[in-house]
Amino acid sequence: MQVSIPTLLQSKKFGAAVLASVLSFLGVREGLDVSQIALITAPLYAYIGGQGLADFGKEGKRDPSKSVPSGGIVTAETARKAIL
């Protein structure tokens, strides 16, 4: 599966991972204890894991006939298939 940069930047999981990394870096820089940093970032890691499990479940139920073509261009026919 190939992921484009714009798609990655729109991902909530990616945003949470970047935020957790930045918070970890800032915590170390400010001299926080590792356990304090873990308390701050643990909810973000839990969110990422939970969303990953939810997305895994969605992939199994997805109907390939209703998906957007790999080029990402939505035509009237593909939109009609997605609605019906």
Buried (B, 14 or more C-beta within 10 A) or exposed (E): EEEEEEEEEEBEBBBBBEEBEEBBEEBEEEEBEEEEBEEBBEEBEEBBEEBEEEEEEEEEEEEEEEEEEEEEEEEEEBEEBEEE
